[in-house]
């Protein structure tokens, strides 16, 4: 399984951004895809996840109500819609399948 994350950028506080995580390879073996973020020098933080079959989503308390995860099974792509962004959301965002296959990160920077 290979994952390709994209969509990061520089935005202002209150803005929205959508990240994409495109999966390829043996996608039929995926159980769930999660989004994580990491600030340099700090531990990686779980943001949210979705079951590959589309049965459910779950979120960290820090993003609940602002971030939404969705999945397009035709495109084998998982999205992270981020609304009402805050400076503390600034981080490198990663997607991972079953915590075993990781994509490269995409930088999200939120200016105040």
N, C-alpha and C positions, 0 to 999 in steps of 0.2 A: 504494500500500500504506500502510495506517495501522496503527500499533501502539499498544496501550494497556497499560501496565504497572500492576500493582497488587499489594497484599499486604504492603507494607512495614509496619514498626512498631517498637516498642520492646520488646526482650526481654532476658533475662539470659544471661550466658555459659553455654553448655551447652545452651541451648534450641534449638528448631527453628522454622523459618519457611518458608512456601512462597510464592514470588512467581509471579504469572501474567503472561503477555504475550499479549494477544488480538490477532490479526491480522485485518484486514478489507481489502476492496478486491480488487486483482488478486493474490490469494494464490497463484494458480497460477504466477506468475512468480518466486516466492521460491525461492532455492537453499538458503539456510541462515539460521538465526536465532542470534544470539549474545547473550550477557549480558555486560555490562560494568559496572564500578563506578568511582566517582570520589569521592575525598575532596577537599573544598574546598582549593584551593591546590596540589593534586597532579595528576599526569597521570592520565588515565583508564586503567584496568587491565582487560584482558580476563579474564573469569571462565570462560566456557565457551560451547560452541556445539553446535548440532544441525543435521543436514541436514534440510531440510523433508520430504524423502521418508522420513525416519526411519531412514536407513541407518547413522548413526553419531553419536556424541557425543564431544566432546573437552573437556578441562578444563585450566585453569592449575594448575601444581603446588601453588600456595598453597591450593587448595580441593579437590584430588583426594582422594577418599576421604570427604569430608564433604558435598560438594554433588553433586546428581544432577539432570540435565536430562531432561525427558521432553516428549513432544509428543502432543497429542490432535488428530488431523486432522479429526475430526468437528466439534470446537469451534474449530478453527483457533487453538489456544492452546498456547503453550509454557510449561512450568513450570520453576521453579528451586527444587528442594527443598534447603534448607540446614539441615544438622544440625550439632550440636556447635559452635554459633556462638561466635566469639571476639570480644573487643572490637575487634580489628583488622579485623574484617569490616564494621565500621561504615562506611557510605558511602551515596551515592545510587546506586541500581542502575538501569541502563537496558537495554532490549532493542533490538536492531537487526536488520533484515532486510538481509542482504548488505552490511552496513556502509553502506547507502545510505538506508534509512528507519529513523528513530529514534522511539521512543516517549518520552513524558515520563518522568522518573525517579520512582522511589519510594524513600523514605528508609528505610534499615535502621539501627537503632541498637542496639548490643549493650552492655549495661552489665556491668561486672565485679563 
